[in-house]
Amino acid sequence: MAVDPVKSALVAIGDHGGFLGLGKHQHALLATRWHVALRIDRKNLSASHIEVAVPIASVEIDTTEARRIAGVSPSLPRHSTPTGLQGLAVVRELRFSSEKITFPRRKTEETIELAGPEEFVLTGTLTVHGPSLNAKEIVPITIPGTVEPAENGTFRFRGEFKISQTRLKIQALPKDEVTIRFDVQTQVETVVASGAFLQL
């Protein structure tokens, strides 16, 4: 199933405490181009699979659009410490691949057909790929969120989770813990072929 690039967003938000708490502010990273393989089993959502790949070259930091979508202050404090993507210089791509999707309010064997918003938990791995696309670091991860039916048989996936940059062996933002927030809206289209990726 295809993803609607206009209604979808993927951002990372990091805090910057400042000296003695002074000048505390947030940084926002926006993925402007990412790839999604989304296979939805309409009769049994538990059998669905999601894979997301983010090329680091597509990431923008603290742009007006990034800060707007992340929901942080439109501008940085005048004396804020500049930050950049130097810590990601050895990274070419971040890739998440789901191993299973569960629905806490449902029985494991229950067939799930959405009638309204439904909580889900994605279990999988987040892989950091180096410049040659070798697997630099593979981290098990659990992602909570909600999925709900939208117009014309489409779906909307939303959620957020926190990840330690240390676990990924990268340091792009001053504070180690980063919040990842996603809002993914599918669009009416035929199911993608096995192994294919859709580019936003």
C-alpha positions as CSV (number, residue, x, y, z in Angstrom):
1,M,0.0,0.0,0.0
2,A,1.3,3.4,-0.9
3,V,2.0,6.3,1.5
4,D,0.7,9.8,0.9
5,P,3.8,12.1,1.1
6,V,1.7,15.2,1.6
7,K,0.0,13.9,4.7
8,S,2.9,11.9,6.2
9,A,5.9,13.1,8.3
10,L,8.9,11.6,10.2
11,V,10.7,13.8,12.6
12,A,13.3,13.5,15.5
13,I,13.3,15.9,18.4
14,G,16.2,16.5,20.8
15,D,16.5,18.6,23.9
16,H,19.4,21.0,24.6
17,G,19.5,21.8,28.3
18,G,21.9,24.7,28.2
19,F,24.2,25.7,31.1
20,L,22.4,25.4,34.5
21,G,19.1,25.1,32.5
22,L,19.5,28.5,30.9
23,G,18.8,28.7,27.2
24,K,17.0,25.4,27.2
25,H,15.6,24.6,23.7
26,Q,14.9,21.8,21.3
27,H,16.3,20.8,17.9
28,A,14.2,19.2,15.1
29,L,15.3,16.8,12.4
30,L,13.1,16.2,9.4
31,A,13.4,13.4,7.0
32,T,12.5,15.0,3.6
33,R,12.9,11.8,1.7
34,W,12.3,8.3,3.0
35,H,11.3,4.9,1.7
36,V,8.4,2.8,2.9
37,A,7.4,-0.8,2.3
38,L,3.9,-1.3,3.8
39,R,2.0,-4.5,3.4
40,I,-1.3,-4.5,5.1
41,D,-3.5,-7.6,5.5
42,R,-6.9,-6.1,5.7
43,K,-8.4,-9.3,7.1
44,N,-5.7,-9.7,9.7
45,L,-3.6,-6.6,10.6
46,S,-1.4,-8.8,12.8
47,A,0.1,-10.3,9.7
48,S,1.0,-6.9,8.3
49,H,4.7,-5.8,7.7
50,I,6.3,-2.4,7.8
51,E,9.8,-1.4,6.7
52,V,11.1,2.2,6.7
53,A,14.5,3.4,5.4
54,V,15.8,7.0,5.9
55,P,18.8,8.2,3.8
56,I,20.7,10.5,6.1
57,A,21.4,12.8,3.2
58,S,17.7,13.7,3.2
59,V,17.7,14.9,6.8
60,E,17.3,18.6,7.5
61,I,17.9,20.1,10.9
62,D,16.2,23.1,12.4
63,T,14.7,24.4,9.2
64,T,11.4,26.3,9.4
65,E,9.5,23.3,8.1
66,A,11.3,20.8,10.4
67,R,10.5,22.9,13.5
68,R,6.9,23.4,12.4
69,I,6.2,19.7,11.8
70,A,7.9,18.8,15.0
71,G,5.8,21.2,17.0
72,V,8.7,23.0,18.6
73,S,9.4,26.7,18.9
74,P,9.6,28.3,15.5
75,S,13.1,29.7,16.1
76,L,16.1,28.9,18.2
77,P,17.1,31.2,21.1
78,R,19.5,33.9,20.0
79,H,22.5,32.5,21.9
80,S,21.7,28.8,21.3
81,T,24.6,26.5,20.5
82,P,24.6,25.6,16.8
83,T,24.3,21.9,16.0
84,G,24.6,19.9,12.8
85,L,24.8,16.5,11.4
86,Q,28.5,15.9,11.9
87,G,27.7,13.0,14.2
88,L,25.9,11.2,11.3
89,A,28.8,11.6,8.9
90,V,29.6,7.9,9.2
91,V,26.0,6.9,8.7
92,R,24.4,6.5,5.3
93,E,21.0,5.1,6.2
94,L,18.7,4.2,9.1
95,R,16.3,1.3,8.5
96,F,13.5,-0.1,10.6
97,S,12.0,-3.5,9.9
98,S,9.1,-4.9,11.8
99,E,9.1,-8.5,13.0
100,K,5.6,-8.5,14.3
101,I,2.8,-6.2,15.1
102,T,0.5,-6.8,18.1
103,F,-2.6,-5.2,19.4
104,P,-2.7,-5.0,23.2
105,R,-6.4,-4.9,23.5
106,R,-7.0,-7.9,21.3
107,K,-6.4,-11.7,21.6
108,T,-3.3,-12.9,19.7
109,E,-5.3,-15.1,17.4
110,E,-8.1,-12.7,16.8
111,T,-8.7,-11.4,13.3
112,I,-8.6,-7.6,13.3
113,E,-10.7,-5.5,11.1
114,L,-10.6,-1.8,12.1
115,A,-13.8,0.1,12.9
116,G,-12.0,2.9,14.8
117,P,-8.6,3.8,16.3
118,E,-6.6,0.8,17.6
119,E,-3.4,0.8,19.7
120,F,-0.6,-1.3,18.3
121,V,3.0,-2.3,19.2
122,L,5.6,-2.8,16.5
123,T,8.5,-5.1,17.5
124,G,11.5,-5.1,15.2
125,T,15.0,-3.8,14.6
126,L,16.6,-0.5,13.8
127,T,19.7,-0.9,11.7
128,V,22.4,1.8,11.2
129,H,24.1,1.4,7.8
130,G,27.6,2.8,7.2
131,P,28.8,4.5,4.0
132,S,29.1,1.2,2.2
133,L,25.6,0.1,3.4
134,N,27.1,-2.5,5.7
135,A,25.2,-3.1,8.9
136,K,27.0,-0.9,11.4
137,E,24.7,-1.4,14.3
138,I,21.5,-3.4,14.8
139,V,19.3,-2.5,17.7
140,P,16.1,-4.3,18.9
141,I,13.3,-1.8,19.3
142,T,9.6,-1.6,20.3
143,I,7.4,1.1,18.8
144,P,3.9,2.0,20.2
145,G,1.3,3.8,18.2
146,T,-2.2,3.9,16.9
147,V,-3.8,3.0,13.6
148,E,-7.2,4.2,12.4
149,P,-9.2,3.8,9.3
150,A,-9.3,6.9,7.0
151,E,-11.3,7.8,3.9
152,N,-11.5,5.5,0.9
153,G,-10.2,2.5,2.7
154,T,-6.9,4.1,3.7
155,F,-5.1,4.0,7.1
156,R,-3.4,6.5,9.4
157,F,-0.5,5.4,11.6
158,R,0.7,7.7,14.4
159,G,3.0,7.4,17.3
160,E,6.3,8.3,19.0
161,F,9.1,6.6,20.8
162,K,12.4,7.5,22.5
163,I,15.8,6.1,21.4
164,S,19.3,6.5,22.8
165,Q,21.8,7.8,20.3
166,T,24.5,5.9,22.3
167,R,22.7,2.6,21.5
168,L,22.9,3.5,17.8
169,K,26.6,4.5,18.2
170,I,25.8,8.0,16.7
171,Q,25.7,11.5,18.2
172,A,23.8,14.0,16.1
173,L,22.2,16.0,18.9
174,P,23.6,17.2,22.2
175,K,21.3,15.2,24.5
176,D,21.6,11.4,24.2
177,E,17.8,10.6,24.2
178,V,15.9,11.6,21.1
179,T,12.2,11.4,20.5
180,I,11.1,10.0,17.1
181,R,7.6,11.0,16.0
182,F,5.8,9.6,12.9
183,D,2.4,10.3,11.2
184,V,1.9,8.1,8.2
185,Q,-1.2,8.3,6.0
186,T,-1.7,5.7,3.3
187,Q,-3.3,6.5,-0.1
188,V,-5.5,4.5,-2.4
189,E,-3.3,2.4,-4.6
190,T,-2.7,-1.3,-5.3
191,V,-0.6,-3.3,-2.9
192,V,3.2,-3.0,-3.6
193,A,5.0,-6.0,-4.9
194,S,7.2,-8.0,-2.6
195,G,10.5,-6.3,-1.9
196,A,9.5,-3.0,-3.5
197,F,10.0,0.3,-1.8
198,L,7.9,3.5,-2.2
199,Q,9.8,6.8,-2.1
200,L,8.3,9.9,-0.5
